Amino acid sequence: MRPRIQFRRLDGIVLLDKPAGMSSNTALQVARRLFRAEKGGHTGSLDPLATGLLPLCFGEATKIAGLLLGSAKAYDADIVLGVTTDTDDADGVELLRRPVPDIAEATLSMALASLTGHIRQRAPIYSALKQGGEPLYAKARRGEVIEAPEREVHVQAIEVLVRDGERLSLRVTCGSGTYIRALARDLGELLRCGAHITGLRRLWVEPFLAPRMIGLDALRTLAESGDEAELMEWLLPVDAGLSHFPRIELDAEQVRRVRMGQRLRDPAWPEGLAALFERDGGAVGLAQVEAGGRLSPQRLFNL
């Protein structure tokens, strides 16, 4: 019988390289047990088929998980033309097979250009997007007819990495809420042959633009070896997730007032969401700065 895990308070961020074939929540729970962290959350689901960067937030870092979810991201996507599936990826059931026409470079470029910028995108019916308080995938699995919602997303760039017959590899840089499976599906329809994703890897999530990632197998080896110091080397401080926000440093009295929920004011402070730090100290939290430098605390850390 395995000994009961003694969970502990742990604050920080782990840049996990999620394996294929595992849900994001399962990956989170495995990592949380390996770190023995009491509280954890991830920053936006990766499909089971997908691999790559999944920032995990433990303890006080869960307070910024939603902000990281809304950050810019980049992916490498492998796409097969000519086959449509019900999930828009290789894990789904084949719905339709069509011949792939001879596609000129100009035609492909025009199709990709129409999928770049601020676009309207219909979510896949097998997605975690909720409708009536329930994920769409739950409704789809019951065989319900689903009208998947459309929403505006921002695709900054799509680059063709490889083109080999019916196979494409694309690098996509995009904003929050973009479904790469839906991009592949819509590209296939623009090319009049259908398409689906066969491989997907998330490369980075802002502010982790050159992430040093670790996989679950490597984490498990470190945890089972009992080398606590080496395991903890993979736990980034909470403020690692704040580097893309303007930084405001506060003196001791200002920190005291902020922690009491009081507003501060300094015309020199930048307008918008800002990260608060103690002068010569650690992260205090996040605040919204209004016009004229009026600062309102939003999320404060207990570190």
Rosetta silent file (secondary structure, phi, psi, omega in degrees, C-alpha in Angstrom):
SEQUENCE: MRPRIQFRRLDGIVLLDKPAGMSSNTALQVARRLFRAEKGGHTGSLDPLATGLLPLCFGEATKIAGLLLGSAKAYDADIVLGVTTDTDDADGVELLRRPVPDIAEATLSMALASLTGHIRQRAPIYSALKQGGEPLYAKARRGEVIEAPEREVHVQAIEVLVRDGERLSLRVTCGSGTYIRALARDLGELLRCGAHITGLRRLWVEPFLAPRMIGLDALRTLAESGDEAELMEWLLPVDAGLSHFPRIELDAEQVRRVRMGQRLRDPAWPEGLAALFERDGGAVGLAQVEAGGRLSPQRLFNL
SCORE:     score description
SCORE:     0.000 S_00000001
   1 L     0.000  129.806 -178.499    0.000    0.000    0.000 S_00000001
   2 L   -72.048  143.041  177.575    1.380    3.364   -1.036 S_00000001
   3 L   -66.619  147.589  179.401    1.912    5.925    1.724 S_00000001
   4 L   -66.526  133.874 -179.323   -0.595    8.767    1.818 S_00000001
   5 L   -70.471  130.077  176.212    0.702   11.907    0.088 S_00000001
   6 L   -94.544   95.190 -178.750    1.372   14.733    2.514 S_00000001
   7 L   -71.581  156.566 -175.363    0.325   17.791    0.539 S_00000001
   8 E  -143.139  162.943  173.448    1.846   21.177    1.382 S_00000001
   9 L   -72.472  130.230 -179.062    1.487   24.820    0.574 S_00000001
  10 L  -145.956  127.967 -177.820    3.514   25.546   -2.529 S_00000001
  11 L  -118.119  125.841  177.004    3.510   28.778   -4.554 S_00000001
  12 E   156.895 -174.507 -174.276    4.898   29.021   -8.065 S_00000001
  13 E  -128.343  133.730  175.571    4.688   28.085  -11.739 S_00000001
  14 E  -115.708  129.841  178.839    5.883   24.947  -13.537 S_00000001
  15 E   -93.004   91.806 -174.951    6.326   24.998  -17.320 S_00000001
  16 E   -84.240  137.157  169.529    5.123   21.504  -18.176 S_00000001
  17 E   -93.160   94.836 -174.169    5.732   19.838  -21.530 S_00000001
  18 E   -66.235  134.470  177.216    2.399   18.033  -21.733 S_00000001
  19 L   -79.274  159.618  174.936    2.536   14.560  -23.287 S_00000001
  20 L   -71.324  153.304  175.071    0.200   13.438  -26.060 S_00000001
  21 L    83.236   10.375 -177.441   -2.789   11.307  -25.150 S_00000001
  22 L  -133.438  138.818  176.615   -3.469   12.994  -21.811 S_00000001
  23 L   -71.853  158.662  179.736   -5.950   15.703  -20.855 S_00000001
  24 H   -64.230  -37.736 -179.057   -4.618   18.939  -19.418 S_00000001
  25 H   -68.210  -38.608  176.639   -6.418   18.345  -16.127 S_00000001
  26 H   -63.197  -42.686  178.218   -4.941   14.861  -15.765 S_00000001
  27 H   -60.956  -41.856  177.520   -1.468   16.268  -16.439 S_00000001
  28 H   -59.969  -47.335 -175.952   -2.072   18.956  -13.803 S_00000001
  29 H   -66.874  -36.085  176.231   -3.174   16.442  -11.176 S_00000001
  30 H   -63.378  -47.916 -179.462   -0.181   14.174  -11.823 S_00000001
  31 H   -64.826  -38.702 -179.717    2.233   17.107  -11.503 S_00000001
  32 H   -61.947  -40.019  178.048    0.438   18.427   -8.420 S_00000001
  33 H   -68.130  -38.208  179.889    0.892   15.071   -6.673 S_00000001
  34 H   -64.650  -36.702  177.724    4.562   14.906   -7.645 S_00000001
  35 H   -86.221  -11.051 -176.946    5.131   18.359   -6.141 S_00000001
  36 L    59.350   39.696 -177.801    2.740   17.591   -3.266 S_00000001
  37 E   -86.923  133.043 -178.912    1.067   20.945   -3.855 S_00000001
  38 L   -64.686  -39.384 -171.152   -2.187   21.601   -2.005 S_00000001
  39 L  -133.279  136.582  179.768   -3.668   23.801   -4.716 S_00000001
  40 E  -154.358  158.082  175.931   -3.142   23.923   -8.458 S_00000001
  41 E  -156.533  159.039  176.645   -4.599   25.057  -11.750 S_00000001
  42 E  -111.980  173.680 -168.825   -3.582   25.225  -15.396 S_00000001
  43 L  -111.495   41.868  178.539   -3.720   28.112  -17.821 S_00000001
  44 L   115.457  127.215 -172.239   -5.953   26.797  -20.576 S_00000001
  45 L   -67.430  140.612  163.522   -6.557   23.315  -21.903 S_00000001
  46 L  -102.147  141.176  176.536   -4.481   21.625  -24.544 S_00000001
  47 L   -58.077  151.573  176.148   -6.283   18.890  -26.485 S_00000001
  48 L   -52.517  -37.528  179.775   -5.311   15.324  -25.505 S_00000001
  49 L   -65.545  -25.931 -171.106   -3.649   14.950  -28.927 S_00000001
  50 L   -82.318  155.150  173.593   -1.513   18.050  -28.336 S_00000001
  51 E  -123.885  174.767  171.807    1.885   18.361  -26.677 S_00000001
  52 E   110.097 -162.010 -166.949    3.918   21.302  -25.476 S_00000001
  53 E   -66.482  120.881  172.452    3.773   24.148  -23.033 S_00000001
  54 E  -130.497   95.730  178.232    1.139   23.954  -20.310 S_00000001
  55 E   -65.396  127.686  177.916    1.948   26.427  -17.521 S_00000001
  56 E  -106.744  132.633 -178.199    0.820   24.983  -14.176 S_00000001
  57 E  -111.473  126.171  178.730    0.068   27.371  -11.326 S_00000001
  58 E  -113.099  144.242  174.566    0.373   26.251   -7.717 S_00000001
  59 H    59.854 -128.185 -176.938   -0.835   28.056   -4.608 S_00000001
  60 H   -64.188  -21.386  178.636   -0.870   31.846   -4.935 S_00000001
  61 H   -67.096  -19.693  177.794    0.072   31.582   -8.616 S_00000001
  62 H   -62.668  -19.118  179.460   -3.468   30.313   -9.329 S_00000001
  63 H   -69.573  -16.920  178.297   -4.553   33.947   -8.895 S_00000001
  64 H  -112.722    6.313 -178.693   -2.914   34.803  -12.236 S_00000001
  65 H   -59.037  -40.824 -179.918   -3.850   31.612  -14.129 S_00000001
  66 H   -65.043  -31.126  178.146   -6.737   33.384  -15.851 S_00000001
  67 H   -70.318  -39.576  177.896   -4.433   36.151  -17.038 S_00000001
  68 H   -68.159  -32.732  176.470   -2.030   33.648  -18.587 S_00000001
  69 H   -58.412  -36.073 -177.975   -5.005   31.941  -20.239 S_00000001
  70 L   -86.304    6.835 -176.688   -5.700   35.199  -22.061 S_00000001
  71 L   -82.596  165.111  174.500   -2.119   35.632  -23.290 S_00000001
  72 L   -67.325  152.671 -176.033   -0.758   35.254  -26.825 S_00000001
  73 E  -143.217  162.543  175.369    0.384   31.764  -27.827 S_00000001
  74 E  -136.046  144.143 -176.441    2.221   29.978  -30.642 S_00000001
  75 E  -136.626  150.979  162.109    1.707   26.494  -32.076 S_00000001
  76 E  -106.581  127.557 -175.561    3.133   24.135  -34.672 S_00000001
  77 E  -124.505  131.019  173.151    0.296   22.247  -36.368 S_00000001
  78 E   -99.932  128.815 -172.410    0.434   19.229  -38.684 S_00000001
  79 E  -128.843  138.976  172.763   -2.546   19.090  -41.058 S_00000001
  80 E  -112.306  126.199  177.207   -3.807   16.509  -43.542 S_00000001
  81 E   -85.076  153.016  172.843   -5.961   17.745  -46.410 S_00000001
  82 L    99.603  -10.904 -178.162   -8.803   15.743  -47.914 S_00000001
  83 E  -132.250  129.741  176.320  -10.349   14.259  -44.755 S_00000001
  84 E  -109.072  137.652  177.252  -12.865   15.844  -42.380 S_00000001
  85 E  -123.390  164.689 -176.769  -13.482   14.431  -38.882 S_00000001
  86 L   -72.600  -19.799  178.511  -16.104   15.151  -36.242 S_00000001
  87 L  -103.621   -2.642 -176.718  -13.485   16.508  -33.821 S_00000001
  88 L    67.752   14.599  174.113  -11.442   18.331  -36.494 S_00000001
  89 E  -143.566  179.616 -173.649   -8.412   16.226  -35.482 S_00000001
  90 L   -72.396  -10.651  177.364   -7.075   12.696  -35.859 S_00000001
  91 L   -79.740   -9.835 -174.571   -8.769   11.509  -32.650 S_00000001
  92 L   -92.939 -179.274  178.509  -12.195   11.864  -34.246 S_00000001
  93 L   -89.546  133.438  179.174  -14.412    9.809  -36.539 S_00000001
  94 E   -64.937  129.326  179.545  -13.963   10.347  -40.251 S_00000001
  95 E  -103.909  -38.183 -172.926  -16.969   12.157  -41.724 S_00000001
  96 E  -155.357  138.312  175.846  -15.993   12.875  -45.291 S_00000001
  97 E  -122.340  128.169 -177.322  -13.140   12.129  -47.687 S_00000001
  98 L  -131.949  151.673  176.465  -12.635   14.325  -50.743 S_00000001
  99 L   -66.657  145.257  178.814   -9.976   14.533  -53.454 S_00000001
 100 L   -93.279  118.513 -179.364   -7.326   17.198  -52.888 S_00000001
 101 L   -71.292  169.026  173.352   -7.097   19.521  -55.903 S_00000001
 102 L   -73.692  108.681 -172.027   -3.871   20.890  -57.296 S_00000001
 103 L  -100.860  116.448  178.685   -3.485   23.899  -55.008 S_00000001
 104 L   -70.946  154.004  179.072   -1.362   26.751  -56.299 S_00000001
 105 H   -57.701  -40.040 -179.247    0.876   28.613  -53.865 S_00000001
 106 H   -63.981  -37.690  178.973   -1.131   31.782  -54.482 S_00000001
 107 H   -65.709  -44.268  178.042   -4.373   29.974  -53.627 S_00000001
 108 H   -63.406  -42.718 -179.580   -2.939   28.630  -50.381 S_00000001
 109 H   -62.402  -41.196  178.850   -1.541   32.043  -49.491 S_00000001
 110 H   -65.376  -40.234  179.334   -4.909   33.709  -50.074 S_00000001
 111 H   -63.969  -44.073  179.786   -6.690   31.112  -47.942 S_00000001
 112 H   -66.923  -37.068  178.835   -4.245   31.579  -45.078 S_00000001
 113 H   -62.488  -35.941 -179.411   -4.478   35.368  -45.388 S_00000001
 114 H   -72.074  -15.229  177.921   -8.267   35.164  -44.956 S_00000001
 115 L  -100.525    9.042 -178.088   -7.708   33.272  -41.689 S_00000001
 116 L  -111.523  147.886 -178.333   -5.278   35.891  -40.348 S_00000001
 117 E    99.275 -155.695  175.815   -6.119   39.011  -38.361 S_00000001
 118 E   -84.504  112.904 -174.496   -9.335   39.552  -36.431 S_00000001
 119 E  -128.674  159.793  171.507  -11.619   36.790  -37.702 S_00000001
 120 E   -91.355  130.553 -176.975  -14.883   35.117  -36.728 S_00000001
 121 E  -131.111  133.930  175.508  -14.339   31.497  -35.750 S_00000001
 122 E   -91.865  125.006 -177.671  -16.838   28.742  -34.971 S_00000001
 123 L   -64.551  148.451  172.353  -15.681   26.550  -32.100 S_00000001
 124 L   -61.459  147.060  179.911  -15.354   22.783  -32.693 S_00000001
 125 L   -69.235  -26.195  172.687  -18.373   20.871  -31.382 S_00000001
 126 L   -95.576   84.858  179.861  -15.950   18.721  -29.388 S_00000001
 127 L  -148.039  165.399 -179.324  -14.517   21.489  -27.216 S_00000001
 128 L   -83.536   -0.551  177.960  -14.505   22.563  -23.583 S_00000001
 129 L   -60.540  132.360 -174.275  -16.433   25.718  -24.459 S_00000001
 130 E   -93.315  144.189  176.651  -19.547   25.795  -22.297 S_00000001
 131 E  -138.234  119.088 -174.711  -23.118   26.237  -23.500 S_00000001
 132 L    64.502   31.121  178.187  -25.875   26.312  -20.914 S_00000001
 133 L    79.453    6.655 -177.675  -23.299   25.576  -18.220 S_00000001
 134 E  -129.955  138.793  178.541  -22.133   22.354  -19.900 S_00000001
 135 E   -60.168  144.246  179.100  -19.090   21.710  -22.147 S_00000001
 136 H   -58.981  -35.875 -177.496  -19.925   21.242  -25.805 S_00000001
 137 H   -62.602  -31.388  178.541  -18.076   17.909  -25.884 S_00000001
 138 H   -66.428  -41.480  177.295  -20.508   16.465  -23.313 S_00000001
 139 H   -66.024  -42.115 -178.568  -23.468   17.381  -25.509 S_00000001
 140 H   -63.140  -39.484 -179.584  -21.699   16.041  -28.620 S_00000001
 141 H   -65.928  -25.571  176.897  -20.972   12.702  -26.963 S_00000001
 142 L   -83.924   -2.971  178.641  -24.689   12.300  -26.231 S_00000001
 143 L    83.210   14.932  179.301  -25.420   12.839  -29.908 S_00000001
 144 L   -71.829  149.278  174.030  -27.187   16.171  -29.435 S_00000001
 145 L   -77.717  125.204 -172.864  -27.429   18.579  -32.342 S_00000001
 146 L  -118.983  131.717  169.688  -25.134   21.478  -31.469 S_00000001
 147 L  -100.080   92.297 -177.844  -25.013   24.999  -32.817 S_00000001
 148 L   -65.765  136.594 -176.887  -21.435   25.838  -31.891 S_00000001
 149 L   -73.335  153.899  170.732  -21.036   29.552  -31.195 S_00000001
 150 E  -100.694  148.358  174.645  -18.936   31.908  -33.267 S_00000001
 151 E  -150.539  160.900  179.372  -16.643   34.440  -31.671 S_00000001
 152 E   -83.744  131.779  175.313  -13.970   36.883  -32.751 S_00000001
 153 E  -129.005  165.558 -178.820  -10.371   35.727  -32.326 S_00000001
 154 E  -120.212  118.890  176.020   -7.075   37.252  -33.352 S_00000001
 155 E  -108.550  109.214 -176.011   -4.573   35.303  -35.446 S_00000001
 156 E   -71.113  -40.710 -175.257   -1.370   37.319  -35.680 S_00000001
 157 E  -160.460  147.696  171.140    0.438   35.135  -38.223 S_00000001
 158 E  -131.188  122.662 -179.123    0.369   31.793  -40.034 S_00000001
 159 E  -117.272  133.088  175.809    3.608   30.519  -41.559 S_00000001
 160 E   -82.155  117.253  178.635    3.924   27.478  -43.811 S_00000001
 161 E   -89.846  -44.280 -178.374    6.789   25.349  -42.496 S_00000001
 162 E  -141.992  139.100  171.103    6.378   22.280  -44.723 S_00000001
 163 E  -132.762  117.025 -175.638    4.193   21.468  -47.697 S_00000001
 164 E  -141.268   92.742 -179.877    4.317   17.889  -48.937 S_00000001
 165 L    62.698 -117.735 -178.277    1.419   16.722  -51.086 S_00000001
 166 L   -87.227    3.405 -176.617   -1.649   16.432  -48.863 S_00000001
 167 E  -112.389  138.441  177.261    0.287   17.361  -45.721 S_00000001
 168 E  -129.433  145.394  168.279    0.970   20.807  -44.326 S_00000001
 169 E  -122.190  124.367 -176.568    2.874   21.994  -41.284 S_00000001
 170 E  -120.711  148.739  169.237    1.969   25.465  -40.090 S_00000001
 171 E  -110.230  121.907 -174.234    3.253   27.761  -37.344 S_00000001
 172 E  -118.102  127.079  171.511    0.425   29.808  -35.869 S_00000001
 173 E  -110.562  126.953 -171.043    0.748   32.787  -33.531 S_00000001
 174 E  -150.907  170.446  177.805   -2.593   33.778  -32.057 S_00000001
 175 L   -95.311 -174.459 -176.765   -4.509   35.346  -29.215 S_00000001
 176 L   -61.427  143.262  172.955   -6.735   33.881  -26.548 S_00000001
 177 L    85.197   -0.386 -179.172   -9.619   31.615  -27.512 S_00000001
 178 L   -79.796  129.164  175.141   -8.291   30.558  -30.917 S_00000001
 179 L   -97.655  117.638  178.781   -8.886   26.914  -31.828 S_00000001
 180 H   -69.080  -33.244  175.150   -6.145   25.587  -34.107 S_00000001
 181 H   -59.221  -40.252  179.804   -8.400   22.645  -34.992 S_00000001
 182 H   -68.963  -35.791  175.629  -10.974   25.133  -36.248 S_00000001
 183 H   -60.953  -44.131  179.009   -8.326   26.934  -38.316 S_00000001
 184 H   -63.077  -44.289  178.932   -7.416   23.622  -39.962 S_00000001
 185 H   -59.564  -46.899 -176.955  -11.090   22.816  -40.578 S_00000001
 186 H   -70.024  -33.922  175.028  -11.771   26.238  -42.107 S_00000001
 187 H   -62.034  -43.623  178.848   -8.620   26.090  -44.231 S_00000001
 188 H   -60.188  -38.604  179.479   -9.807   22.762  -45.629 S_00000001
 189 H   -71.342  -37.290  176.695  -13.173   24.234  -46.562 S_00000001
 190 H   -63.057  -32.492  179.580  -11.554   27.252  -48.223 S_00000001
 191 L   -89.458    1.225  174.027   -9.470   24.814  -50.289 S_00000001
 192 L    64.793   32.058  179.841  -12.638   22.775  -51.062 S_00000001
 193 L  -140.223   -9.505 -176.732  -11.257   19.476  -49.800 S_00000001
 194 L    80.452  162.104  179.300  -11.578   19.451  -46.014 S_00000001
 195 E  -167.588  160.870  173.829   -8.764   19.035  -43.496 S_00000001
 196 E  -151.644  160.878  179.462   -7.983   17.978  -39.952 S_00000001
 197 E   -80.588  135.034  173.723   -5.163   18.235  -37.413 S_00000001
 198 E  -112.784  -17.024  177.467   -2.859   15.231  -36.987 S_00000001
 199 E  -157.896  143.265 -177.673   -0.348   16.805  -34.604 S_00000001
 200 E  -147.304  129.993  178.465   -0.249   19.938  -32.482 S_00000001
 201 E  -133.128  126.039  176.305    2.472   21.382  -30.265 S_00000001
 202 E   -86.240  124.531 -174.207    2.252   24.588  -28.217 S_00000001
 203 E   -88.735  -43.389 -179.180    5.595   26.378  -28.381 S_00000001
 204 E  -156.644  159.327  173.329    5.098   29.288  -26.003 S_00000001
 205 E  -133.762  126.479  178.702    2.600   31.268  -23.969 S_00000001
 206 L   -58.881  132.524   10.943    3.294   34.908  -23.166 S_00000001
 207 L   -93.971   10.829 -176.687    5.339   35.832  -21.113 S_00000001
 208 E   -91.122   77.138 -171.849    7.149   32.464  -21.437 S_00000001
 209 L   -82.910  -21.758  176.526    8.462   33.055  -24.958 S_00000001
 210 L  -133.329   66.039 -167.744   11.494   30.743  -24.696 S_00000001
 211 L   -70.838  139.437  170.024   10.238   28.276  -22.091 S_00000001
 212 L   -94.454  100.192 -173.383   12.423   25.767  -20.285 S_00000001
 213 L   -98.469  159.913  174.442    9.918   22.928  -20.064 S_00000001
 214 E  -136.491  142.066 -179.937    9.970   19.590  -18.266 S_00000001
 215 L   -88.437  167.192 -178.558    7.922   16.482  -18.980 S_00000001
 216 H   -65.017  -37.800 -179.861    5.970   14.364  -16.508 S_00000001
 217 H   -62.021  -42.593  178.999    8.374   11.416  -16.764 S_00000001
 218 H   -66.947  -39.504  176.482   11.314   13.621  -15.813 S_00000001
 219 H   -62.931  -41.175 -179.709    9.339   15.158  -12.936 S_00000001
 220 H   -63.402  -40.769  178.609    8.384   11.695  -11.723 S_00000001
 221 H   -61.670  -44.272  179.549   12.027   10.589  -11.772 S_00000001
 222 H   -65.063  -42.882 -178.682   13.067   13.622   -9.708 S_00000001
 223 H   -64.994  -40.736 -177.770   10.214   13.176   -7.228 S_00000001
 224 H   -75.638  -20.737  178.278   10.920    9.479   -6.745 S_00000001
 225 H   -76.550  -17.004 -178.454   14.649   10.094   -6.338 S_00000001
 226 L    80.105    8.421 -179.790   13.970   12.237   -3.296 S_00000001
 227 L   -84.231   81.514 -175.603   16.092   15.076   -4.713 S_00000001
 228 H   -61.080  -39.917 -177.101   13.871   17.894   -3.455 S_00000001
 229 H   -62.856  -42.985 -179.299   16.317   20.649   -4.393 S_00000001
 230 H   -69.964  -36.829  176.289   16.498   19.568   -8.030 S_00000001
 231 H   -60.991  -44.391 -176.880   12.719   19.169   -8.230 S_00000001
 232 H   -68.649  -16.749  176.156   12.236   22.691   -6.858 S_00000001
 233 L   -62.921  -20.315 -178.931   14.532   24.090   -9.563 S_00000001
 234 L   -91.597   -1.312  178.224   11.574   23.616  -11.927 S_00000001
 235 L   -96.660  109.129  178.836    9.249   25.732   -9.767 S_00000001
 236 E   -80.681  151.523  176.283    9.359   29.344  -10.949 S_00000001
 237 L   -67.322  158.499 -179.387    8.383   32.161   -8.581 S_00000001
 238 H   -55.775  -38.252 -175.407    4.916   33.667   -8.925 S_00000001
 239 H   -69.047   -9.436  174.902    6.360   36.888  -10.326 S_00000001
 240 H   -63.106  -25.170  178.863    7.679   34.966  -13.360 S_00000001
 241 H   -88.156    6.266 -176.638    4.126   35.184  -14.686 S_00000001
 242 H  -113.743    2.082 -169.816    4.029   38.962  -14.308 S_00000001
 243 L   -66.857  -16.897 -179.618    6.962   40.035  -16.452 S_00000001
 244 L   -93.650    5.080  175.675    4.773   41.250  -19.326 S_00000001
 245 L  -102.571  149.377  173.326    2.893   43.751  -17.123 S_00000001
 246 L   -56.974  143.283 -176.394    4.162   47.244  -16.230 S_00000001
 247 E  -103.292  129.043  175.839    5.946   47.145  -12.866 S_00000001
 248 E  -120.366  124.970  179.310    5.047   49.490  -10.017 S_00000001
 249 E  -100.392  134.819 -176.681    7.218   49.518   -6.892 S_00000001
 250 E  -117.327  147.298  174.251    5.633   50.504   -3.593 S_00000001
 251 L   -82.565  176.568 -173.768    7.152   51.537   -0.281 S_00000001
 252 H   -59.807  -40.455 -179.699    6.197   49.805    2.979 S_00000001
 253 H   -67.562  -40.408  177.829    3.380   52.236    3.794 S_00000001
 254 H   -64.676  -40.077  177.135    1.889   51.926    0.309 S_00000001
 255 H   -61.247  -43.871  179.245    2.022   48.128    0.555 S_00000001
 256 H   -59.130  -44.182 -178.734    0.225   48.292    3.907 S_00000001
 257 H   -67.361  -41.196  178.395   -2.520   50.476    2.428 S_00000001
 258 H   -61.277  -43.160 -179.011   -2.916   48.283   -0.657 S_00000001
 259 H   -67.465  -18.217  174.442   -3.294   45.184    1.511 S_00000001
 260 L   -88.923    1.467  178.668   -6.087   46.983    3.360 S_00000001
 261 L    84.827    9.266 -178.335   -7.842   47.485    0.016 S_00000001
 262 L   -80.211  151.269  177.280   -7.172   51.203   -0.137 S_00000001
 263 L   -87.586  149.271  176.223   -6.637   53.053   -3.394 S_00000001
 264 E  -120.754  169.267  178.786   -3.430   54.932   -4.149 S_00000001
 265 E  -148.443  133.307  173.539   -2.639   57.642   -6.663 S_00000001
 266 L  -154.610  114.719 -177.633    0.431   58.712   -8.588 S_00000001
 267 L   -57.987  -18.760 -178.528    0.129   60.480  -11.971 S_00000001
 268 L   -79.846  -14.098 -176.900    3.384   58.832  -13.073 S_00000001
 269 L   -73.630  140.440 -177.982    1.923   55.338  -12.930 S_00000001
 270 L   -72.659  142.217 -179.882    0.994   53.783  -16.324 S_00000001
 271 L   -72.894  143.024  178.569   -2.687   53.287  -17.081 S_00000001
 272 E   115.462 -167.216  179.801   -3.966   49.695  -17.262 S_00000001
 273 E   -78.272  131.988 -176.240   -3.230   46.469  -15.420 S_00000001
 274 E  -135.443  153.199  176.622    0.082   46.596  -13.549 S_00000001
 275 E   -93.481  131.876 -178.846    2.160   44.300  -11.340 S_00000001
 276 E  -101.072  135.332  178.759    2.865   45.573   -7.835 S_00000001
 277 E  -132.493  147.211  168.358    6.164   44.896   -6.075 S_00000001
 278 E   -69.097  142.861  176.731    7.643   45.864   -2.751 S_00000001
 279 L   -63.192  122.555 -176.088   10.589   48.177   -3.216 S_00000001
 280 L    60.293   30.058 -178.799   13.611   45.845   -3.093 S_00000001
 281 L  -141.748 -159.537 -174.899   11.176   43.012   -2.349 S_00000001
 282 L   -92.900 -174.398 -177.959    8.803   40.465   -3.807 S_00000001
 283 E   -71.608  138.440  177.589    5.523   40.539   -5.698 S_00000001
 284 E  -101.712  -40.391 -179.385    2.521   42.086   -3.954 S_00000001
 285 E   157.473 -156.214 -179.390   -0.149   41.513   -6.589 S_00000001
 286 E  -121.656  148.870  179.287   -1.958   43.130   -9.487 S_00000001
 287 E  -142.997  153.452  173.710   -3.767   46.435   -9.673 S_00000001
 288 E   -99.600  126.468  178.958   -5.798   48.392  -12.198 S_00000001
 289 E  -106.587  120.556 -179.652   -4.522   51.910  -12.794 S_00000001
 290 E   -91.210  175.814  179.319   -7.099   54.348  -14.082 S_00000001
 291 L   -56.240  138.606 -179.028   -6.577   57.675  -15.815 S_00000001
 292 L    86.499    3.920  176.476   -4.637   60.087  -13.636 S_00000001
 293 L    81.684   23.033  178.763   -2.757   57.299  -11.862 S_00000001
 294 E   -83.487  117.008 -171.255   -5.567   56.135   -9.567 S_00000001
 295 E  -104.887  127.358  178.204   -4.621   52.608   -8.479 S_00000001
 296 E  -118.704  122.068  177.863   -7.150   49.982   -7.351 S_00000001
 297 E   -61.852  140.162  179.660   -5.882   46.613   -5.989 S_00000001
 298 E  -114.098  -65.234  178.891   -7.201   43.602   -7.942 S_00000001
 299 E  -127.530  122.075 -179.305   -5.446   40.382   -6.905 S_00000001
 300 E  -112.920  144.253 -178.312   -3.045   40.361   -3.975 S_00000001
 301 L   -96.001  146.808  172.110   -0.641   37.566   -3.066 S_00000001
 302 L  -109.154   78.373 -175.040   -0.072   36.083    0.362 S_00000001
 303 L  -105.745    0.000    0.000    3.578   35.130   -0.100 S_00000001
